[in-house]
Amino acid sequence: MNPTDILLSIAIVGIYTLIYLYLKSKYDDSKIIIKLFVVGFVYATIVTGILYYLIKFIAS
């Protein structure tokens, strides 16, 4: 497996897990949790994409 893929996987899982745990401890309403969880997933995807292209730029 490519080291970049490993780093991206760690970033996605780490950010997604942190957001999930924050939302579970902060809110009790299921609709708010689902909405913010989806927004958190979108942010994690954007950050991961930026990291991917940054690493790709540095490596080349």
All heavy atoms as TSV, in Angstrom:
chain	resi	resn	atom	element	x	y	z
A	1	MET	N	N	0.847	-1.184	0.000
A	1	MET	CA	C	0.000	0.000	0.000
A	1	MET	C	C	0.891	1.246	0.000
A	1	MET	O	O	1.903	1.290	0.694
A	1	MET	CB	C	-0.913	-0.021	1.226
A	1	MET	CG	C	-2.022	0.977	1.201
A	1	MET	SD	S	-3.119	0.681	2.615
A	1	MET	CE	C	-4.523	1.603	2.085
A	2	ASN	N	N	0.494	2.223	-0.737
A	2	ASN	CA	C	1.230	3.469	-0.857
A	2	ASN	C	C	1.204	4.218	0.484
A	2	ASN	O	O	0.162	4.281	1.133
A	2	ASN	CB	C	0.563	4.305	-1.957
A	2	ASN	CG	C	1.395	5.482	-2.375
A	2	ASN	OD1	O	2.404	5.787	-1.765
A	2	ASN	ND2	N	0.958	6.150	-3.413
A	3	PRO	N	N	2.355	4.783	0.916
A	3	PRO	CA	C	2.354	5.531	2.188
A	3	PRO	C	C	1.355	6.684	2.208
A	3	PRO	O	O	0.798	7.007	3.261
A	3	PRO	CB	C	3.790	6.064	2.274
A	3	PRO	CG	C	4.592	5.158	1.431
A	3	PRO	CD	C	3.683	4.664	0.343
A	4	THR	N	N	1.124	7.282	1.050
A	4	THR	CA	C	0.140	8.367	0.985
A	4	THR	C	C	-1.256	7.846	1.302
A	4	THR	O	O	-2.026	8.493	2.013
A	4	THR	CB	C	0.152	8.999	-0.417
A	4	THR	OG1	O	1.473	9.418	-0.721
A	4	THR	CG2	C	-0.771	10.187	-0.479
A	5	ASP	N	N	-1.592	6.673	0.795
A	5	ASP	CA	C	-2.902	6.084	1.081
A	5	ASP	C	C	-3.062	5.781	2.565
A	5	ASP	O	O	-4.137	5.956	3.127
A	5	ASP	CB	C	-3.099	4.802	0.267
A	5	ASP	CG	C	-3.165	5.060	-1.225
A	5	ASP	OD1	O	-3.463	6.214	-1.610
A	5	ASP	OD2	O	-2.910	4.127	-1.996
A	6	ILE	N	N	-1.993	5.316	3.179
A	6	ILE	CA	C	-2.041	5.020	4.613
A	6	ILE	C	C	-2.280	6.300	5.406
A	6	ILE	O	O	-3.122	6.344	6.305
A	6	ILE	CB	C	-0.733	4.334	5.065
A	6	ILE	CG1	C	-0.608	2.957	4.399
A	6	ILE	CG2	C	-0.682	4.198	6.583
A	6	ILE	CD1	C	0.728	2.301	4.591
A	7	LEU	N	N	-1.551	7.367	5.055
A	7	LEU	CA	C	-1.722	8.635	5.749
A	7	LEU	C	C	-3.132	9.181	5.568
A	7	LEU	O	O	-3.755	9.674	6.516
A	7	LEU	CB	C	-0.704	9.653	5.241
A	7	LEU	CG	C	-0.753	11.034	5.893
A	7	LEU	CD1	C	-0.460	10.925	7.382
A	7	LEU	CD2	C	0.227	11.959	5.218
A	8	LEU	N	N	-3.663	9.087	4.381
A	8	LEU	CA	C	-5.016	9.571	4.119
A	8	LEU	C	C	-6.053	8.769	4.893
A	8	LEU	O	O	-7.020	9.326	5.407
A	8	LEU	CB	C	-5.308	9.524	2.619
A	8	LEU	CG	C	-4.532	10.533	1.783
A	8	LEU	CD1	C	-4.826	10.311	0.306
A	8	LEU	CD2	C	-4.887	11.936	2.173
A	9	SER	N	N	-5.861	7.469	4.967
A	9	SER	CA	C	-6.791	6.628	5.725
A	9	SER	C	C	-6.793	7.010	7.198
A	9	SER	O	O	-7.846	7.111	7.824
A	9	SER	CB	C	-6.418	5.153	5.571
A	9	SER	OG	O	-6.488	4.777	4.228
A	10	ILE	N	N	-5.605	7.236	7.737
A	10	ILE	CA	C	-5.503	7.632	9.144
A	10	ILE	C	C	-6.182	8.982	9.361
A	10	ILE	O	O	-6.902	9.177	10.347
A	10	ILE	CB	C	-4.026	7.684	9.581
A	10	ILE	CG1	C	-3.444	6.264	9.605
A	10	ILE	CG2	C	-3.872	8.341	10.942
A	10	ILE	CD1	C	-1.952	6.217	9.782
A	11	ALA	N	N	-5.969	9.915	8.440
A	11	ALA	CA	C	-6.571	11.241	8.578
A	11	ALA	C	C	-8.089	11.166	8.534
A	11	ALA	O	O	-8.776	11.787	9.345
A	11	ALA	CB	C	-6.056	12.169	7.476
A	12	ILE	N	N	-8.626	10.409	7.584
A	12	ILE	CA	C	-10.084	10.294	7.463
A	12	ILE	C	C	-10.674	9.677	8.718
A	12	ILE	O	O	-11.617	10.204	9.308
A	12	ILE	CB	C	-10.473	9.460	6.229
A	12	ILE	CG1	C	-10.168	10.225	4.953
A	12	ILE	CG2	C	-11.953	9.092	6.270
A	12	ILE	CD1	C	-10.362	9.395	3.697
A	13	VAL	N	N	-10.123	8.560	9.140
A	13	VAL	CA	C	-10.670	7.863	10.305
A	13	VAL	C	C	-10.520	8.713	11.566
A	13	VAL	O	O	-11.438	8.808	12.374
A	13	VAL	CB	C	-9.983	6.489	10.476
A	13	VAL	CG1	C	-10.369	5.846	11.785
A	13	VAL	CG2	C	-10.336	5.582	9.315
A	14	GLY	N	N	-9.374	9.375	11.723
A	14	GLY	CA	C	-9.138	10.194	12.909
A	14	GLY	C	C	-10.093	11.366	13.008
A	14	GLY	O	O	-10.711	11.590	14.048
A	15	ILE	N	N	-10.223	12.124	11.924
A	15	ILE	CA	C	-11.098	13.297	11.936
A	15	ILE	C	C	-12.550	12.872	12.109
A	15	ILE	O	O	-13.295	13.457	12.902
A	15	ILE	CB	C	-10.909	14.124	10.654
A	15	ILE	CG1	C	-9.509	14.729	10.618
A	15	ILE	CG2	C	-11.961	15.224	10.551
A	15	ILE	CD1	C	-9.147	15.344	9.288
A	16	TYR	N	N	-12.956	11.851	11.384
A	16	TYR	CA	C	-14.338	11.380	11.456
A	16	TYR	C	C	-14.672	10.878	12.860
A	16	TYR	O	O	-15.738	11.158	13.403
A	16	TYR	CB	C	-14.532	10.280	10.416
A	16	TYR	CG	C	-15.951	9.991	10.054
A	16	TYR	CD1	C	-16.776	10.962	9.516
A	16	TYR	CD2	C	-16.479	8.729	10.249
A	16	TYR	CE1	C	-18.074	10.691	9.175
A	16	TYR	CE2	C	-17.789	8.447	9.915
A	16	TYR	CZ	C	-18.581	9.439	9.384
A	16	TYR	OH	O	-19.872	9.178	9.056
A	17	THR	N	N	-13.754	10.155	13.478
A	17	THR	CA	C	-13.987	9.635	14.818
A	17	THR	C	C	-14.058	10.756	15.851
A	17	THR	O	O	-14.919	10.744	16.735
A	17	THR	CB	C	-12.869	8.642	15.207
A	17	THR	OG1	O	-12.824	7.606	14.235
A	17	THR	CG2	C	-13.112	8.043	16.566
A	18	LEU	N	N	-13.165	11.753	15.734
A	18	LEU	CA	C	-13.202	12.871	16.671
A	18	LEU	C	C	-14.513	13.635	16.583
A	18	LEU	O	O	-15.114	13.979	17.603
A	18	LEU	CB	C	-12.044	13.826	16.389
A	18	LEU	CG	C	-10.668	13.351	16.829
A	18	LEU	CD1	C	-9.591	14.317	16.331
A	18	LEU	CD2	C	-10.612	13.259	18.347
A	19	ILE	N	N	-14.967	13.884	15.371
A	19	ILE	CA	C	-16.232	14.600	15.192
A	19	ILE	C	C	-17.394	13.769	15.731
A	19	ILE	O	O	-18.286	14.287	16.400
A	19	ILE	CB	C	-16.430	14.961	13.710
A	19	ILE	CG1	C	-15.393	16.004	13.291
A	19	ILE	CG2	C	-17.837	15.487	13.458
A	19	ILE	CD1	C	-15.341	16.266	11.812
A	20	TYR	N	N	-17.373	12.471	15.469
A	20	TYR	CA	C	-18.441	11.595	15.952
A	20	TYR	C	C	-18.502	11.605	17.478
A	20	TYR	O	O	-19.576	11.760	18.066
A	20	TYR	CB	C	-18.208	10.180	15.439
A	20	TYR	CG	C	-19.223	9.193	15.947
A	20	TYR	CD1	C	-20.513	9.187	15.434
A	20	TYR	CD2	C	-18.905	8.281	16.936
A	20	TYR	CE1	C	-21.463	8.289	15.901
A	20	TYR	CE2	C	-19.838	7.388	17.407
A	20	TYR	CZ	C	-21.108	7.395	16.882
A	20	TYR	OH	O	-22.038	6.514	17.350
A	21	LEU	N	N	-17.358	11.470	18.117
A	21	LEU	CA	C	-17.349	11.450	19.580
A	21	LEU	C	C	-17.783	12.788	20.165
A	21	LEU	O	O	-18.491	12.837	21.163
A	21	LEU	CB	C	-15.953	11.082	20.092
A	21	LEU	CG	C	-15.528	9.646	19.831
A	21	LEU	CD1	C	-14.088	9.431	20.260
A	21	LEU	CD2	C	-16.444	8.669	20.545
A	22	TYR	N	N	-17.379	13.880	19.528
A	22	TYR	CA	C	-17.800	15.202	19.990
A	22	TYR	C	C	-19.314	15.352	19.899
A	22	TYR	O	O	-19.968	15.825	20.825
A	22	TYR	CB	C	-17.105	16.291	19.168
A	22	TYR	CG	C	-17.645	17.667	19.446
A	22	TYR	CD1	C	-17.302	18.334	20.620
A	22	TYR	CD2	C	-18.501	18.294	18.555
A	22	TYR	CE1	C	-17.797	19.602	20.887
A	22	TYR	CE2	C	-19.000	19.559	18.809
A	22	TYR	CZ	C	-18.647	20.202	19.973
A	22	TYR	OH	O	-19.148	21.445	20.227
A	23	LEU	N	N	-19.865	14.942	18.768
A	23	LEU	CA	C	-21.305	15.095	18.589
A	23	LEU	C	C	-22.095	14.202	19.532
A	23	LEU	O	O	-23.142	14.591	20.030
A	23	LEU	CB	C	-21.683	14.791	17.135
A	23	LEU	CG	C	-21.163	15.796	16.107
A	23	LEU	CD1	C	-21.527	15.334	14.706
A	23	LEU	CD2	C	-21.729	17.170	16.371
A	24	LYS	N	N	-21.618	12.999	19.770
A	24	LYS	CA	C	-22.333	12.090	20.672
A	24	LYS	C	C	-22.351	12.633	22.099
A	24	LYS	O	O	-23.312	12.443	22.832
A	24	LYS	CB	C	-21.682	10.703	20.664
A	24	LYS	CG	C	-22.052	9.862	19.466
A	24	LYS	CD	C	-23.537	9.618	19.412
A	24	LYS	CE	C	-23.873	8.220	19.806
A	24	LYS	NZ	N	-25.279	7.896	19.612
A	25	SER	N	N	-21.286	13.312	22.503
A	25	SER	CA	C	-21.239	13.803	23.867
A	25	SER	C	C	-21.928	15.156	24.020
A	25	SER	O	O	-22.325	15.533	25.117
A	25	SER	CB	C	-19.781	13.925	24.333
A	25	SER	OG	O	-19.115	14.872	23.540
A	26	LYS	N	N	-22.122	15.894	22.933
A	26	LYS	CA	C	-22.637	17.260	23.008
A	26	LYS	C	C	-24.165	17.329	22.858
A	26	LYS	O	O	-24.800	18.120	23.513
A	26	LYS	CB	C	-21.956	18.083	21.918
A	26	LYS	CG	C	-22.294	19.528	21.897
A	26	LYS	CD	C	-21.462	20.299	22.888
A	26	LYS	CE	C	-21.716	21.778	22.687
A	26	LYS	NZ	N	-21.159	22.562	23.732
A	27	TYR	N	N	-24.726	16.531	21.975
A	27	TYR	CA	C	-26.144	16.647	21.652
A	27	TYR	C	C	-26.896	15.352	21.939
A	27	TYR	O	O	-26.350	14.272	21.836
A	27	TYR	CB	C	-26.326	16.996	20.171
A	27	TYR	CG	C	-25.701	18.320	19.794
A	27	TYR	CD1	C	-24.493	18.365	19.137
A	27	TYR	CD2	C	-26.327	19.520	20.105
A	27	TYR	CE1	C	-23.908	19.576	18.799
A	27	TYR	CE2	C	-25.759	20.731	19.769
A	27	TYR	CZ	C	-24.544	20.754	19.118
A	27	TYR	OH	O	-23.980	21.941	18.793
A	28	ASP	N	N	-28.183	15.499	22.270
A	28	ASP	CA	C	-29.028	14.339	22.513
A	28	ASP	C	C	-30.024	14.096	21.382
A	28	ASP	O	O	-30.519	12.984	21.231
A	28	ASP	CB	C	-29.806	14.508	23.821
A	28	ASP	CG	C	-28.896	14.462	25.034
A	28	ASP	OD1	O	-27.847	13.791	24.957
A	28	ASP	OD2	O	-29.237	15.092	26.044
A	29	ASP	N	N	-30.329	15.116	20.588
A	29	ASP	CA	C	-31.304	14.994	19.506
A	29	ASP	C	C	-30.690	14.264	18.316
A	29	ASP	O	O	-29.628	14.628	17.823
A	29	ASP	CB	C	-31.769	16.390	19.075
A	29	ASP	CG	C	-32.914	16.327	18.082
A	29	ASP	OD1	O	-33.534	15.260	17.961
A	29	ASP	OD2	O	-33.180	17.355	17.430
A	30	SER	N	N	-31.356	13.223	17.842
A	30	SER	CA	C	-30.825	12.393	16.763
A	30	SER	C	C	-30.703	13.157	15.445
A	30	SER	O	O	-29.732	12.963	14.700
A	30	SER	CB	C	-31.719	11.173	16.538
A	30	SER	OG	O	-31.718	10.345	17.663
A	31	LYS	N	N	-31.655	14.028	15.144
A	31	LYS	CA	C	-31.609	14.765	13.880
A	31	LYS	C	C	-30.407	15.708	13.825
A	31	LYS	O	O	-29.758	15.840	12.797
A	31	LYS	CB	C	-32.908	15.536	13.668
A	31	LYS	CG	C	-34.082	14.639	13.398
A	31	LYS	CD	C	-35.348	15.432	13.160
A	31	LYS	CE	C	-36.516	14.491	12.929
A	31	LYS	NZ	N	-37.767	15.185	12.689
A	32	ILE	N	N	-30.108	16.371	14.941
A	32	ILE	CA	C	-28.955	17.269	14.987
A	32	ILE	C	C	-27.666	16.464	14.841
A	32	ILE	O	O	-26.749	16.870	14.127
A	32	ILE	CB	C	-28.950	18.089	16.299
A	32	ILE	CG1	C	-30.144	19.041	16.330
A	32	ILE	CG2	C	-27.655	18.863	16.446
A	32	ILE	CD1	C	-30.308	19.775	17.642
A	33	ILE	N	N	-27.590	15.326	15.501
A	33	ILE	CA	C	-26.389	14.485	15.411
A	33	ILE	C	C	-26.168	14.037	13.976
A	33	ILE	O	O	-25.049	14.116	13.459
A	33	ILE	CB	C	-26.505	13.269	16.363
A	33	ILE	CG1	C	-26.420	13.734	17.815
A	33	ILE	CG2	C	-25.406	12.257	16.072
A	33	ILE	CD1	C	-26.645	12.645	18.826
A	34	ILE	N	N	-27.212	13.576	13.300
A	34	ILE	CA	C	-27.069	13.095	11.923
A	34	ILE	C	C	-26.649	14.229	10.993
A	34	ILE	O	O	-25.744	14.071	10.173
A	34	ILE	CB	C	-28.379	12.430	11.448
A	34	ILE	CG1	C	-28.609	11.130	12.220
A	34	ILE	CG2	C	-28.338	12.165	9.950
A	34	ILE	CD1	C	-29.964	10.508	12.010
A	35	LYS	N	N	-27.273	15.388	11.144
A	35	LYS	CA	C	-26.944	16.533	10.291
A	35	LYS	C	C	-25.492	16.957	10.475
A	35	LYS	O	O	-24.751	17.140	9.511
A	35	LYS	CB	C	-27.875	17.697	10.614
A	35	LYS	CG	C	-27.618	18.941	9.792
A	35	LYS	CD	C	-28.566	20.061	10.180
A	35	LYS	CE	C	-28.220	21.346	9.470
A	35	LYS	NZ	N	-29.046	22.461	9.935
A	36	LEU	N	N	-25.065	17.122	11.721
A	36	LEU	CA	C	-23.698	17.550	11.985
A	36	LEU	C	C	-22.686	16.462	11.646
A	36	LEU	O	O	-21.556	16.747	11.260
A	36	LEU	CB	C	-23.553	17.976	13.448
A	36	LEU	CG	C	-24.321	19.238	13.822
A	36	LEU	CD1	C	-24.199	19.517	15.305
A	36	LEU	CD2	C	-23.845	20.425	13.012
A	37	PHE	N	N	-23.087	15.202	11.759
A	37	PHE	CA	C	-22.206	14.090	11.405
A	37	PHE	C	C	-21.924	14.106	9.910
A	37	PHE	O	O	-20.793	13.901	9.474
A	37	PHE	CB	C	-22.867	12.774	11.834
A	37	PHE	CG	C	-21.945	11.600	11.836
A	37	PHE	CD1	C	-20.768	11.640	12.545
A	37	PHE	CD2	C	-22.274	10.454	11.145
A	37	PHE	CE1	C	-19.921	10.546	12.575
A	37	PHE	CE2	C	-21.434	9.367	11.159
A	37	PHE	CZ	C	-20.252	9.406	11.886
A	38	VAL	N	N	-22.939	14.381	9.103
A	38	VAL	CA	C	-22.765	14.468	7.647
A	38	VAL	C	C	-21.874	15.660	7.305
A	38	VAL	O	O	-20.969	15.549	6.471
A	38	VAL	CB	C	-24.132	14.569	6.941
A	38	VAL	CG1	C	-23.967	14.918	5.482
A	38	VAL	CG2	C	-24.902	13.268	7.098
A	39	VAL	N	N	-22.092	16.789	7.963
A	39	VAL	CA	C	-21.248	17.969	7.727
A	39	VAL	C	C	-19.804	17.658	8.128
A	39	VAL	O	O	-18.860	18.025	7.415
A	39	VAL	CB	C	-21.787	19.183	8.511
A	39	VAL	CG1	C	-20.806	20.342	8.470
A	39	VAL	CG2	C	-23.129	19.609	7.961
A	40	GLY	N	N	-19.623	16.963	9.224
A	40	GLY	CA	C	-18.281	16.564	9.654
A	40	GLY	C	C	-17.609	15.648	8.653
A	40	GLY	O	O	-16.410	15.756	8.395
A	41	PHE	N	N	-18.372	14.748	8.052
A	41	PHE	CA	C	-17.814	13.857	7.043
A	41	PHE	C	C	-17.368	14.644	5.814
A	41	PHE	O	O	-16.323	14.374	5.236
A	41	PHE	CB	C	-18.833	12.790	6.653
A	41	PHE	CG	C	-18.296	11.807	5.660
A	41	PHE	CD1	C	-17.396	10.839	6.058
A	41	PHE	CD2	C	-18.685	11.858	4.331
A	41	PHE	CE1	C	-16.901	9.930	5.133
A	41	PHE	CE2	C	-18.197	10.961	3.415
A	41	PHE	CZ	C	-17.297	9.988	3.820
A	42	VAL	N	N	-18.163	15.648	5.428
A	42	VAL	CA	C	-17.790	16.488	4.285
A	42	VAL	C	C	-16.500	17.246	4.593
A	42	VAL	O	O	-15.587	17.301	3.763
A	42	VAL	CB	C	-18.938	17.458	3.938
A	42	VAL	CG1	C	-18.486	18.495	2.920
A	42	VAL	CG2	C	-20.137	16.686	3.400
A	43	TYR	N	N	-16.399	17.821	5.791
A	43	TYR	CA	C	-15.172	18.529	6.175
A	43	TYR	C	C	-13.974	17.577	6.184
A	43	TYR	O	O	-12.891	17.938	5.725
A	43	TYR	CB	C	-15.321	19.167	7.549
A	43	TYR	CG	C	-16.171	20.406	7.574
A	43	TYR	CD1	C	-16.779	20.840	8.744
A	43	TYR	CD2	C	-16.386	21.167	6.430
A	43	TYR	CE1	C	-17.564	21.977	8.779
A	43	TYR	CE2	C	-17.172	22.302	6.450
A	43	TYR	CZ	C	-17.754	22.698	7.629
A	43	TYR	OH	O	-18.531	23.823	7.662
A	44	ALA	N	N	-14.160	16.367	6.706
A	44	ALA	CA	C	-13.062	15.393	6.730
A	44	ALA	C	C	-12.618	15.046	5.320
A	44	ALA	O	O	-11.425	14.907	5.054
A	44	ALA	CB	C	-13.501	14.129	7.477
A	45	THR	N	N	-13.568	14.930	4.386
A	45	THR	CA	C	-13.224	14.625	3.003
A	45	THR	C	C	-12.442	15.773	2.372
A	45	THR	O	O	-11.455	15.544	1.665
A	45	THR	CB	C	-14.508	14.359	2.187
A	45	THR	OG1	O	-15.250	13.322	2.840
A	45	THR	CG2	C	-14.181	13.946	0.775
A	46	ILE	N	N	-12.853	17.005	2.641
A	46	ILE	CA	C	-12.152	18.168	2.087
A	46	ILE	C	C	-10.726	18.254	2.643
A	46	ILE	O	O	-9.768	18.441	1.890
A	46	ILE	CB	C	-12.942	19.462	2.381
A	46	ILE	CG1	C	-14.245	19.466	1.570
A	46	ILE	CG2	C	-12.108	20.695	2.072
A	46	ILE	CD1	C	-15.205	20.567	1.956
A	47	VAL	N	N	-10.574	18.104	3.946
A	47	VAL	CA	C	-9.245	18.159	4.554
A	47	VAL	C	C	-8.364	17.044	4.017
A	47	VAL	O	O	-7.181	17.247	3.718
A	47	VAL	CB	C	-9.356	18.095	6.100
A	47	VAL	CG1	C	-7.995	17.882	6.732
A	47	VAL	CG2	C	-9.993	19.352	6.630
A	48	THR	N	N	-8.926	15.866	3.866
A	48	THR	CA	C	-8.166	14.742	3.346
A	48	THR	C	C	-7.734	14.996	1.906
A	48	THR	O	O	-6.611	14.677	1.525
A	48	THR	CB	C	-9.004	13.449	3.433
A	48	THR	OG1	O	-9.398	13.258	4.792
A	48	THR	CG2	C	-8.206	12.257	2.981
A	49	GLY	N	N	-8.611	15.577	1.098
A	49	GLY	CA	C	-8.250	15.907	-0.281
A	49	GLY	C	C	-7.127	16.918	-0.338
A	49	GLY	O	O	-6.187	16.783	-1.136
A	50	ILE	N	N	-7.184	17.928	0.527
A	50	ILE	CA	C	-6.109	18.926	0.577
A	50	ILE	C	C	-4.795	18.269	0.989
A	50	ILE	O	O	-3.744	18.534	0.398
A	50	ILE	CB	C	-6.491	20.075	1.536
A	50	ILE	CG1	C	-7.646	20.878	0.941
A	50	ILE	CG2	C	-5.297	20.977	1.821
A	50	ILE	CD1	C	-8.254	21.879	1.892
A	51	LEU	N	N	-4.835	17.400	2.009
A	51	LEU	CA	C	-3.623	16.692	2.422
A	51	LEU	C	C	-3.071	15.832	1.295
A	51	LEU	O	O	-1.861	15.768	1.091
A	51	LEU	CB	C	-3.919	15.796	3.639
A	51	LEU	CG	C	-4.046	16.473	4.980
A	51	LEU	CD1	C	-4.482	15.458	6.027
A	51	LEU	CD2	C	-2.739	17.109	5.382
A	52	TYR	N	N	-3.953	15.171	0.569
A	52	TYR	CA	C	-3.524	14.301	-0.528
A	52	TYR	C	C	-2.765	15.097	-1.587
A	52	TYR	O	O	-1.670	14.726	-1.989
A	52	TYR	CB	C	-4.730	13.599	-1.144
A	52	TYR	CG	C	-4.383	12.796	-2.368
A	52	TYR	CD1	C	-3.727	11.585	-2.243
A	52	TYR	CD2	C	-4.710	13.251	-3.632
A	52	TYR	CE1	C	-3.402	10.838	-3.363
A	52	TYR	CE2	C	-4.382	12.520	-4.763
A	52	TYR	CZ	C	-3.735	11.312	-4.619
A	52	TYR	OH	O	-3.404	10.598	-5.728
A	53	TYR	N	N	-3.343	16.206	-2.028
A	53	TYR	CA	C	-2.694	16.988	-3.068
A	53	TYR	C	C	-1.434	17.690	-2.550
A	53	TYR	O	O	-0.479	17.870	-3.311
A	53	TYR	CB	C	-3.671	17.986	-3.697
A	53	TYR	CG	C	-4.643	17.285	-4.609
A	53	TYR	CD1	C	-5.981	17.174	-4.269
A	53	TYR	CD2	C	-4.205	16.685	-5.780
A	53	TYR	CE1	C	-6.869	16.500	-5.091
A	53	TYR	CE2	C	-5.089	16.020	-6.607
A	53	TYR	CZ	C	-6.406	15.934	-6.267
A	53	TYR	OH	O	-7.270	15.259	-7.073
A	54	LEU	N	N	-1.435	18.059	-1.280
A	54	LEU	CA	C	-0.228	18.643	-0.699
A	54	LEU	C	C	0.917	17.637	-0.652
A	54	LEU	O	O	2.051	17.945	-1.050
A	54	LEU	CB	C	-0.530	19.158	0.714
A	54	LEU	CG	C	0.594	19.873	1.454
A	54	LEU	CD1	C	0.943	21.173	0.716
A	54	LEU	CD2	C	0.184	20.181	2.872
A	55	ILE	N	N	0.625	16.431	-0.224
A	55	ILE	CA	C	1.641	15.384	-0.182
A	55	ILE	C	C	2.095	15.031	-1.599
A	55	ILE	O	O	3.286	14.837	-1.851
A	55	ILE	CB	C	1.113	14.137	0.563
A	55	ILE	CG1	C	0.931	14.443	2.032
A	55	ILE	CG2	C	2.030	12.941	0.372
A	55	ILE	CD1	C	0.168	13.388	2.808
A	56	LYS	N	N	1.158	14.952	-2.525
A	56	LYS	CA	C	1.494	14.654	-3.910
A	56	LYS	C	C	2.398	15.750	-4.502
A	56	LYS	O	O	3.351	15.455	-5.222
A	56	LYS	CB	C	0.198	14.546	-4.728
A	56	LYS	CG	C	0.329	13.821	-6.014
A	56	LYS	CD	C	-1.059	13.613	-6.609
A	56	LYS	CE	C	-0.958	12.856	-7.903
A	56	LYS	NZ	N	-2.243	12.657	-8.517
A	57	PHE	N	N	2.119	17.018	-4.172
A	57	PHE	CA	C	2.925	18.139	-4.663
A	57	PHE	C	C	4.336	18.092	-4.066
A	57	PHE	O	O	5.322	18.295	-4.759
A	57	PHE	CB	C	2.240	19.460	-4.312
A	57	PHE	CG	C	3.033	20.669	-4.684
A	57	PHE	CD1	C	3.151	21.046	-6.009
A	57	PHE	CD2	C	3.674	21.420	-3.698
A	57	PHE	CE1	C	3.889	22.167	-6.365
A	57	PHE	CE2	C	4.409	22.533	-4.052
A	57	PHE	CZ	C	4.516	22.911	-5.380
A	58	ILE	N	N	4.435	17.813	-2.763
A	58	ILE	CA	C	5.738	17.756	-2.091
A	58	ILE	C	C	6.553	16.573	-2.617
A	58	ILE	O	O	7.767	16.686	-2.808
A	58	ILE	CB	C	5.563	17.686	-0.567
A	58	ILE	CG1	C	4.992	19.011	-0.063
A	58	ILE	CG2	C	6.865	17.352	0.128
A	58	ILE	CD1	C	4.591	18.986	1.401
A	59	ALA	N	N	5.902	15.439	-2.846
A	59	ALA	CA	C	6.606	14.239	-3.283
A	59	ALA	C	C	7.135	14.347	-4.708
A	59	ALA	O	O	8.118	13.708	-5.060
A	59	ALA	CB	C	5.688	13.029	-3.160
A	60	SER	N	N	6.502	15.179	-5.531
A	60	SER	CA	C	6.938	15.254	-6.931
A	60	SER	C	C	7.989	16.328	-7.158
A	60	SER	O	O	8.436	17.004	-6.322
A	60	SER	CB	C	5.754	15.561	-7.835
A	60	SER	OG	O	5.193	16.809	-7.510
